[in-house]
Amino acid sequence: MKPISVTELNKYVKNMIQEDGLLSDVAVSGELSNVRRSGPGHYYFTMKEESSLLRCVLFRGPAMSLRFVPRDGIRVIARGRCSLYEPDGAFQLICDSLTEDGTGKLFEQFEALKKKLGEEGLFNDSHKKKIPFLPKKVGAITSPGGAVIEDIRNVSGRRFPGMPIKLYSCPVQGTDAPPQIIKALRQAIAENECDVLIIARGGGSFEDLFCFNDEALAREIYNCPIPVISAVGHETDFTICDFVSDRRAPTPSAAAEIAVPEKAKIISDLELMRSRMRRTGEMRIDNIKRTLALLKARPVFTRPMSMAEARAQQLDGKALRLKALIDAAYAGGRSDLGHLKDRFHASDVKSALAAKRMEFAGTRGRLENASGEFMHEKTAGIGLLKGKLETLGPVNVLRRGYSLIEKDGALVADSDSLKAGDLFRVIMRDGGFNAERK
């Protein structure tokens, strides 16, 4: 058998491990040991049991989504793919995720609720209310004991001395906490004293913070008419309350900084604005003064009569030009009138009228002759038509010995039109009589 190099063997084993379907996605539980964090943010650690060790690495990308700080002695569930680190031939697990052991089911519930409410639109930015710039009073929904309420009061007092903080006391851990938080939230809404509300609690494990992943609480925050700031846990902790609130703060102290403005800065900004307004006003007044000075120096104000005199000269010139145009038009009209008068006298009006009378008389005679001939022609035609009608008329037929038979005022054309017992009238040349068919 031909020997192979160590590098070739390690590469071969690494390829076999990576091609194995079971080892490409595996979840392993164990206790953390020898946890080290590199400068870029990668975690190197060992998962151990009583008799076994597993070398692991969690790179910076998935490490940014951790909800806890890895440290020795914590039991965890690591999910990832198995591999071989070729330089030293060490078998290792490259982790895609890391969760504290015992929180797996809770985390699945968290992800399921997050997906459900996200699809309903409860996390959309369009529904989030704006945090007021300068609230009259701030409400804090948290436990009355502990450092959280004191941190909020201290930060608020430092930023804006005298800002009232109203505490709405409630438990912030355990299964009984969600209904108590809802009760405190409803009390704050009913009193309507605060312009912004802070729901806060200090750091803790995923189980400790799980009361803020309650669906009823999330819907109550979504429907709250007062802007809500969520400050639950540390910066790396995320809850449903954070997603549905109008603003998330990494810590309760940061929530106080968001809710309460810095009084000294407001005063400084107001002074700066007043100074700018004063300078702007002075500049505008100076500009107006310069504009007035320029207007005052114009000839219309320094020598007002000079403009009137110039306008008077212009009017005189226009009046002279108008008079010249009128005179020219008048002279031209008189000339045209003289020419018309000469033409009128030069023509013989009486001769023209006599000629028109003679022309009219001739036309009248021709019209009378033409109408007489037309009437004569039409009268002769009517006489011919009358003779034809008399020749063909029924009276001439009766004169030749014929007779007509009428029944009910209508002529009888054939014998079938008369039935036995029918009455009819016989018309002859010199009269007529009634008869009945037998």
KEDREN-617389 format. One record per residue (C-alpha): x negated, y, z negated; residue in three letters; residue number from 1. Coordinates in nm, 2 decimals. Layout:
! residues N
PT     xx     yy     zz type seq
PT      X      Y      Z  Ala NUM
...
END
This chain:
! residues 438
PT     xx     yy     zz type seq
PT   0.00   0.00   0.00  Met   1
PT  -0.13   0.34   0.10  Lys   2
PT  -0.15   0.58  -0.20  Pro   3
PT   0.03   0.92  -0.19  Ile   4
PT  -0.05   1.25  -0.36  Ser   5
PT   0.11   1.37  -0.68  Val   6
PT   0.26   1.66  -0.48  Thr   7
PT   0.42   1.42  -0.23  Glu   8
PT   0.56   1.21  -0.51  Leu   9
PT   0.70   1.50  -0.70  Asn  10
PT   0.86   1.64  -0.38  Lys  11
PT   1.01   1.30  -0.30  Tyr  12
PT   1.16   1.26  -0.64  Val  13
PT   1.29   1.62  -0.63  Lys  14
PT   1.47   1.56  -0.30  Asn  15
PT   1.62   1.23  -0.43  Met  16
PT   1.75   1.42  -0.74  Ile  17
PT   1.90   1.71  -0.53  Gln  18
PT   2.07   1.46  -0.29  Glu  19
PT   2.24   1.27  -0.57  Asp  20
PT   2.60   1.38  -0.59  Gly  21
PT   2.64   1.32  -0.97  Leu  22
PT   2.32   1.52  -1.05  Leu  23
PT   2.42   1.82  -0.83  Ser  24
PT   2.70   1.93  -1.07  Asp  25
PT   2.68   1.81  -1.42  Val  26
PT   2.78   1.94  -1.77  Ala  27
PT   2.56   1.86  -2.07  Val  28
PT   2.62   1.93  -2.43  Ser  29
PT   2.34   1.97  -2.69  Gly  30
PT   2.17   2.20  -2.93  Glu  31
PT   1.95   2.48  -2.82  Leu  32
PT   1.58   2.47  -2.91  Ser  33
PT   1.27   2.68  -2.82  Asn  34
PT   1.48   2.96  -2.66  Val  35
PT   1.27   3.21  -2.47  Arg  36
PT   1.38   3.51  -2.26  Arg  37
PT   1.14   3.63  -1.99  Ser  38
PT   1.09   3.99  -1.88  Gly  39
PT   1.32   3.97  -1.57  Pro  40
PT   1.60   3.83  -1.79  Gly  41
PT   1.57   3.45  -1.73  His  42
PT   1.62   3.21  -2.02  Tyr  43
PT   1.41   2.90  -2.08  Tyr  44
PT   1.51   2.66  -2.35  Phe  45
PT   1.54   2.29  -2.45  Thr  46
PT   1.86   2.10  -2.52  Met  47
PT   1.81   1.84  -2.78  Lys  48
PT   1.97   1.55  -2.96  Glu  49
PT   1.83   1.33  -3.23  Glu  50
PT   1.62   1.13  -2.98  Ser  51
PT   1.63   1.31  -2.65  Ser  52
PT   1.52   1.64  -2.50  Leu  53
PT   1.62   1.82  -2.18  Leu  54
PT   1.43   2.11  -2.03  Arg  55
PT   1.66   2.38  -1.90  Cys  56
PT   1.65   2.72  -1.73  Val  57
PT   1.92   2.99  -1.69  Leu  58
PT   1.83   3.25  -1.44  Phe  59
PT   1.91   3.62  -1.47  Arg  60
PT   2.22   3.62  -1.25  Gly  61
PT   2.44   3.38  -1.45  Pro  62
PT   2.27   3.50  -1.77  Ala  63
PT   2.43   3.84  -1.72  Met  64
PT   2.78   3.69  -1.77  Ser  65
PT   2.69   3.52  -2.10  Leu  66
PT   2.94   3.60  -2.38  Arg  67
PT   2.69   3.52  -2.66  Phe  68
PT   2.32   3.55  -2.72  Val  69
PT   2.14   3.21  -2.69  Pro  70
PT   1.94   3.12  -3.00  Arg  71
PT   1.79   2.82  -3.16  Asp  72
PT   2.03   2.59  -3.34  Gly  73
PT   2.35   2.68  -3.14  Ile  74
PT   2.54   2.39  -2.98  Arg  75
PT   2.62   2.47  -2.62  Val  76
PT   2.77   2.32  -2.30  Ile  77
PT   2.54   2.37  -2.00  Ala  78
PT   2.67   2.32  -1.65  Arg  79
PT   2.44   2.31  -1.35  Gly  80
PT   2.23   2.09  -1.12  Arg  81
PT   1.93   1.87  -1.20  Cys  82
PT   1.60   1.93  -1.03  Ser  83
PT   1.23   1.86  -1.07  Leu  84
PT   0.98   2.14  -1.13  Tyr  85
PT   0.70   2.03  -0.89  Glu  86
PT   0.40   2.21  -1.05  Pro  87
PT   0.41   2.00  -1.37  Asp  88
PT   0.65   1.72  -1.26  Gly  89
PT   0.90   1.81  -1.53  Ala  90
PT   1.27   1.71  -1.50  Phe  91
PT   1.49   2.00  -1.57  Gln  92
PT   1.85   2.13  -1.56  Leu  93
PT   1.91   2.46  -1.36  Ile  94
PT   2.21   2.61  -1.54  Cys  95
PT   2.49   2.79  -1.36  Asp  96
PT   2.68   2.86  -1.68  Ser  97
PT   2.63   2.83  -2.06  Leu  98
PT   2.91   2.83  -2.32  Thr  99
PT   2.91   2.76  -2.69  Glu 100
PT   3.03   2.41  -2.76  Asp 101
PT   3.39   2.41  -2.90  Gly 102
PT   3.50   2.70  -2.69  Thr 103
PT   3.54   2.51  -2.36  Gly 104
PT   3.92   2.48  -2.39  Lys 105
PT   3.96   2.83  -2.52  Leu 106
PT   3.75   2.96  -2.23  Phe 107
PT   3.97   2.77  -1.98  Glu 108
PT   4.28   2.93  -2.14  Gln 109
PT   4.11   3.27  -2.12  Phe 110
PT   4.04   3.23  -1.75  Glu 111
PT   4.39   3.10  -1.67  Ala 112
PT   4.55   3.40  -1.84  Leu 113
PT   4.31   3.64  -1.68  Lys 114
PT   4.39   3.50  -1.34  Lys 115
PT   4.77   3.51  -1.41  Lys 116
PT   4.78   3.87  -1.53  Leu 117
PT   4.54   3.98  -1.26  Gly 118
PT   4.77   3.84  -0.99  Glu 119
PT   5.06   4.03  -1.15  Glu 120
PT   4.87   4.35  -1.12  Gly 121
PT   4.83   4.43  -1.49  Leu 122
PT   4.46   4.51  -1.44  Phe 123
PT   4.50   4.74  -1.14  Asn 124
PT   4.34   5.08  -1.18  Asp 125
PT   4.65   5.24  -1.03  Ser 126
PT   4.84   5.16  -1.36  His 127
PT   4.57   5.30  -1.59  Lys 128
PT   4.64   5.62  -1.77  Lys 129
PT   4.39   5.90  -1.80  Lys 130
PT   4.23   5.96  -2.14  Ile 131
PT   4.32   6.31  -2.26  Pro 132
PT   4.03   6.56  -2.27  Phe 133
PT   4.11   6.70  -2.62  Leu 134
PT   4.36   6.49  -2.82  Pro 135
PT   4.54   6.64  -3.12  Lys 136
PT   4.51   6.31  -3.31  Lys 137
PT   4.34   5.97  -3.25  Val 138
PT   4.49   5.64  -3.36  Gly 139
PT   4.28   5.35  -3.46  Ala 140
PT   4.43   5.00  -3.46  Ile 141
PT   4.19   4.79  -3.66  Thr 142
PT   4.12   4.63  -4.00  Ser 143
PT   4.11   4.88  -4.29  Pro 144
PT   3.80   4.71  -4.43  Gly 145
PT   3.46   4.68  -4.26  Gly 146
PT   3.24   4.91  -4.07  Ala 147
PT   3.46   4.96  -3.76  Val 148
PT   3.70   5.23  -3.89  Ile 149
PT   3.40   5.40  -4.06  Glu 150
PT   3.20   5.41  -3.74  Asp 151
PT   3.50   5.56  -3.56  Ile 152
PT   3.55   5.83  -3.82  Arg 153
PT   3.18   5.91  -3.85  Asn 154
PT   3.13   5.94  -3.47  Val 155
PT   3.45   6.15  -3.44  Ser 156
PT   3.35   6.37  -3.73  Gly 157
PT   3.01   6.43  -3.58  Arg 158
PT   3.14   6.51  -3.24  Arg 159
PT   3.45   6.71  -3.34  Phe 160
PT   3.47   6.80  -3.71  Pro 161
PT   3.82   6.80  -3.83  Gly 162
PT   3.96   6.57  -3.57  Met 163
PT   4.23   6.36  -3.75  Pro 164
PT   4.20   5.98  -3.72  Ile 165
PT   4.52   5.79  -3.80  Lys 166
PT   4.46   5.42  -3.91  Leu 167
PT   4.72   5.16  -3.81  Tyr 168
PT   4.61   4.87  -4.03  Ser 169
PT   4.62   4.51  -3.90  Cys 170
PT   4.41   4.19  -3.91  Pro 171
PT   4.18   4.15  -3.61  Val 172
PT   4.10   3.77  -3.64  Gln 173
PT   4.30   3.45  -3.65  Gly 174
PT   4.62   3.32  -3.51  Thr 175
PT   4.83   3.57  -3.71  Asp 176
PT   4.65   3.87  -3.57  Ala 177
PT   4.82   3.92  -3.23  Pro 178
PT   5.18   3.98  -3.37  Pro 179
PT   5.03   4.21  -3.64  Gln 180
PT   4.83   4.41  -3.37  Ile 181
PT   5.15   4.44  -3.17  Ile 182
PT   5.34   4.56  -3.47  Lys 183
PT   5.07   4.83  -3.53  Ala 184
PT   5.08   4.93  -3.17  Leu 185
PT   5.46   4.97  -3.17  Arg 186
PT   5.44   5.18  -3.49  Gln 187
PT   5.20   5.41  -3.32  Ala 188
PT   5.43   5.44  -3.02  Ile 189
PT   5.73   5.51  -3.24  Ala 190
PT   5.56   5.78  -3.45  Glu 191
PT   5.42   5.94  -3.13  Asn 192
PT   5.16   6.14  -3.33  Glu 193
PT   4.85   6.03  -3.14  Cys 194
PT   4.74   6.12  -2.79  Asp 195
PT   4.51   5.82  -2.76  Val 196
PT   4.48   5.48  -2.93  Leu 197
PT   4.17   5.27  -3.00  Ile 198
PT   4.21   4.90  -3.05  Ile 199
PT   3.88   4.80  -3.22  Ala 200
PT   3.69   4.52  -3.39  Arg 201
PT   3.33   4.44  -3.45  Gly 202
PT   3.13   4.15  -3.29  Gly 203
PT   3.19   3.79  -3.34  Gly 204
PT   3.20   3.45  -3.17  Ser 205
PT   3.43   3.37  -2.88  Phe 206
PT   3.67   3.20  -3.12  Glu 207
PT   3.67   3.51  -3.36  Asp 208
PT   3.77   3.74  -3.07  Leu 209
PT   4.02   3.50  -2.91  Phe 210
PT   4.32   3.68  -3.08  Cys 211
PT   4.26   3.96  -2.83  Phe 212
PT   4.33   3.72  -2.54  Asn 213
PT   4.70   3.70  -2.63  Asp 214
PT   4.95   3.74  -2.34  Glu 215
PT   5.22   3.92  -2.55  Ala 216
PT   4.96   4.17  -2.67  Leu 217
PT   4.83   4.22  -2.32  Ala 218
PT   5.18   4.31  -2.19  Arg 219
PT   5.24   4.54  -2.49  Glu 220
PT   4.93   4.73  -2.41  Ile 221
PT   5.02   4.75  -2.04  Tyr 222
PT   5.36   4.90  -2.13  Asn 223
PT   5.23   5.14  -2.39  Cys 224
PT   5.30   5.50  -2.29  Pro 225
PT   4.99   5.62  -2.49  Ile 226
PT   4.65   5.57  -2.33  Pro 227
PT   4.47   5.28  -2.50  Val 228
PT   4.09   5.23  -2.53  Ile 229
PT   3.97   4.87  -2.60  Ser 230
PT   3.66   4.83  -2.82  Ala 231
PT   3.64   4.46  -2.91  Val 232
PT   3.31   4.29  -2.99  Gly 233
PT   2.98   4.38  -2.84  His 234
PT   2.89   4.50  -2.49  Glu 235
PT   2.86   4.14  -2.36  Thr 236
PT   3.20   4.04  -2.50  Asp 237
PT   3.51   4.06  -2.28  Phe 238
PT   3.87   3.99  -2.37  Thr 239
PT   4.20   4.03  -2.19  Ile 240
PT   4.26   4.34  -2.40  Cys 241
PT   3.96   4.50  -2.23  Asp 242
PT   4.10   4.43  -1.88  Phe 243
PT   4.45   4.55  -1.94  Val 244
PT   4.36   4.86  -2.14  Ser 245
PT   4.33   5.20  -1.98  Asp 246
PT   3.96   5.22  -2.07  Arg 247
PT   3.70   4.97  -2.21  Arg 248
PT   3.43   5.07  -2.45  Ala 249
PT   3.13   4.84  -2.53  Pro 250
PT   3.16   4.92  -2.90  Thr 251
PT   3.39   5.10  -3.15  Pro 252
PT   3.14   5.38  -3.17  Ser 253
PT   3.14   5.42  -2.80  Ala 254
PT   3.52   5.42  -2.80  Ala 255
PT   3.52   5.72  -3.04  Ala 256
PT   3.28   5.90  -2.81  Glu 257
PT   3.52   5.84  -2.52  Ile 258
PT   3.83   5.95  -2.72  Ala 259
PT   3.68   6.25  -2.90  Val 260
PT   3.50   6.52  -2.70  Pro 261
PT   3.19   6.70  -2.84  Glu 262
PT   3.31   7.03  -2.99  Lys 263
PT   2.97   7.20  -2.96  Ala 264
PT   2.96   7.11  -2.59  Lys 265
PT   3.31   7.25  -2.54  Ile 266
PT   3.22   7.57  -2.70  Ile 267
PT   2.90   7.59  -2.50  Ser 268
PT   3.09   7.52  -2.18  Asp 269
PT   3.35   7.79  -2.27  Leu 270
PT   3.07   8.04  -2.33  Glu 271
PT   2.91   7.95  -2.00  Leu 272
PT   3.24   7.99  -1.82  Met 273
PT   3.31   8.32  -1.99  Arg 274
PT   2.96   8.44  -1.89  Ser 275
PT   3.02   8.33  -1.53  Arg 276
PT   3.36   8.50  -1.52  Met 277
PT   3.21   8.82  -1.66  Arg 278
PT   2.93   8.81  -1.40  Arg 279
PT   3.18   8.73  -1.12  Thr 280
PT   3.41   9.01  -1.23  Gly 281
PT   3.13   9.26  -1.24  Glu 282
PT   3.01   9.15  -0.89  Met 283
PT   3.36   9.19  -0.75  Arg 284
PT   3.40   9.53  -0.91  Ile 285
PT   3.06   9.64  -0.76  Asp 286
PT   3.17   9.51  -0.42  Asn 287
PT   3.50   9.70  -0.44  Ile 288
PT   3.31  10.02  -0.54  Lys 289
PT   3.08   9.98  -0.24  Arg 290
PT   3.37   9.92  -0.01  Thr 291
PT   3.55  10.23  -0.14  Leu 292
PT   3.23  10.44  -0.10  Ala 293
PT   3.20  10.33   0.27  Leu 294
PT   3.57  10.40   0.33  Leu 295
PT   3.53  10.74   0.16  Lys 296
PT   3.24  10.83   0.40  Ala 297
PT   3.44  10.76   0.71  Arg 298
PT   3.54  11.06   0.93  Pro 299
PT   3.91  11.00   0.88  Val 300
PT   3.86  11.10   0.52  Phe 301
PT   3.57  11.35   0.55  Thr 302
PT   3.72  11.54   0.86  Arg 303
PT   4.08  11.44   0.89  Pro 304
PT   4.18  11.74   1.12  Met 305
PT   3.92  11.63   1.38  Ser 306
PT   4.11  11.32   1.45  Met 307
PT   4.44  11.51   1.48  Ala 308
PT   4.28  11.76   1.72  Glu 309
PT   4.14  11.48   1.94  Ala 310
PT   4.48  11.32   1.95  Arg 311
PT   4.64  11.66   2.04  Ala 312
PT   4.40  11.70   2.33  Gln 313
PT   4.48  11.35   2.46  Gln 314
PT   4.85  11.43   2.45  Leu 315
PT   4.80  11.75   2.64  Asp 316
PT   4.60  11.57   2.91  Gly 317
PT   4.88  11.30   2.94  Lys 318
PT   5.15  11.57   2.96  Ala 319
PT   4.97  11.75   3.25  Leu 320
PT   4.93  11.42   3.44  Arg 321
PT   5.30  11.34   3.39  Leu 322
PT   5.40  11.69   3.51  Lys 323
PT   5.19  11.64   3.83  Ala 324
PT   5.35  11.30   3.89  Leu 325
PT   5.70  11.45   3.85  Ile 326
PT   5.62  11.74   4.09  Asp 327
PT   5.48  11.50   4.35  Ala 328
PT   5.79  11.28   4.33  Ala 329
PT   6.02  11.58   4.36  Tyr 330
PT   5.84  11.71   4.67  Ala 331
PT   5.86  11.37   4.83  Gly 332
PT   6.23  11.34   4.76  Gly 333
PT   6.30  11.68   4.92  Arg 334
PT   6.11  11.58   5.23  Ser 335
PT   6.30  11.25   5.27  Asp 336
PT   6.63  11.44   5.22  Leu 337
PT   6.54  11.69   5.50  Gly 338
PT   6.47  11.40   5.74  His 339
PT   6.81  11.24   5.67  Leu 340
PT   6.99  11.57   5.72  Lys 341
PT   6.82  11.62   6.06  Asp 342
PT   6.92  11.27   6.17  Arg 343
PT   7.28  11.33   6.05  Phe 344
PT   7.32  11.65   6.26  His 345
PT   7.15  11.51   6.56  Ala 346
PT   7.42  11.23   6.62  Ser 347
PT   7.76  11.31   6.77  Asp 348
PT   7.99  11.17   6.50  Val 349
PT   8.31  11.25   6.69  Lys 350
PT   8.20  11.08   7.01  Ser 351
PT   8.10  10.77   6.81  Ala 352
PT   8.45  10.76   6.65  Leu 353
PT   8.63  10.81   6.99  Ala 354
PT   8.43  10.52   7.14  Ala 355
PT   8.51  10.30   6.85  Lys 356
PT   8.89  10.38   6.88  Arg 357
PT   8.89  10.29   7.25  Met 358
PT   8.70   9.97   7.17  Glu 359
PT   8.95   9.88   6.90  Phe 360
PT   9.25   9.96   7.14  Ala 361
PT   9.11   9.72   7.40  Gly 362
PT   9.06   9.44   7.15  Thr 363
PT   9.41   9.49   7.02  Arg 364
PT   9.56   9.46   7.37  Gly 365
PT   9.37   9.15   7.45  Arg 366
PT   9.48   9.00   7.12  Leu 367
PT   9.85   9.08   7.19  Glu 368
PT   9.83   8.92   7.54  Asn 369
PT   9.66   8.61   7.41  Ala 370
PT   9.92   8.56   7.13  Ser 371
PT  10.21   8.61   7.38  Gly 372
PT  10.07   8.34   7.61  Glu 373
PT  10.01   8.11   7.31  Phe 374
PT  10.37   8.15   7.19  Met 375
PT  10.51   8.09   7.54  His 376
PT  10.31   7.78   7.58  Glu 377
PT  10.42   7.64   7.24  Lys 378
PT  10.79   7.73   7.30  Thr 379
PT  10.79   7.54   7.63  Ala 380
PT  10.63   7.23   7.46  Gly 381
PT  10.90   7.24   7.19  Ile 382
PT  11.18   7.25   7.45  Gly 383
PT  11.04   6.94   7.62  Leu 384
PT  11.01   6.75   7.29  Leu 385
PT  11.37   6.85   7.21  Lys 386
PT  11.51   6.71   7.54  Gly 387
PT  11.33   6.38   7.48  Lys 388
PT  11.47   6.35   7.13  Leu 389
PT  11.83   6.42   7.25  Glu 390
PT  11.79   6.17   7.53  Thr 391
PT  11.67   5.90   7.30  Leu 392
PT  11.89   6.00   7.00  Gly 393
PT  12.18   5.78   6.89  Pro 394
PT  12.45   6.03   6.99  Val 395
PT  12.36   5.99   7.36  Asn 396
PT  12.37   5.62   7.31  Val 397
PT  12.73   5.64   7.17  Leu 398
PT  12.83   5.86   7.47  Arg 399
PT  12.74   5.58   7.70  Arg 400
PT  13.00   5.35   7.53  Gly 401
PT  12.80   5.19   7.25  Tyr 402
PT  12.88   5.19   6.88  Ser 403
PT  12.69   5.17   6.55  Leu 404
PT  12.76   4.96   6.25  Ile 405
PT  12.67   5.08   5.90  Glu 406
PT  12.68   4.89   5.57  Lys 407
PT  12.62   5.07   5.25  Asp 408
PT  12.48   5.37   5.45  Gly 409
PT  12.22   5.15   5.64  Ala 410
PT  12.24   5.04   6.01  Leu 411
PT  12.32   4.67   6.06  Val 412
PT  12.07   4.53   6.31  Ala 413
PT  12.21   4.17   6.35  Asp 414
PT  12.52   3.97   6.28  Ser 415
PT  12.35   3.76   6.01  Asp 416
PT  12.34   4.08   5.79  Ser 417
PT  12.73   4.07   5.76  Leu 418
PT  12.89   3.79   5.56  Lys 419
PT  13.26   3.70   5.53  Ala 420
PT  13.44   3.96   5.32  Gly 421
PT  13.17   4.23   5.37  Asp 422
PT  13.30   4.59   5.43  Leu 423
PT  13.13   4.80   5.69  Phe 424
PT  13.19   5.11   5.91  Arg 425
PT  13.20   5.13   6.29  Val 426
PT  13.07   5.45   6.43  Ile 427
PT  13.17   5.55   6.79  Met 428
PT  13.13   5.86   7.02  Arg 429
PT  13.44   6.04   6.90  Asp 430
PT  13.46   5.91   6.54  Gly 431
PT  13.46   5.59   6.33  Gly 432
PT  13.66   5.35   6.12  Phe 433
PT  13.61   5.10   5.83  Asn 434
PT  13.64   4.73   5.89  Ala 435
PT  13.60   4.39   5.71  Glu 436
PT  13.44   4.08   5.84  Arg 437
PT  13.67   3.77   5.83  Lys 438
END
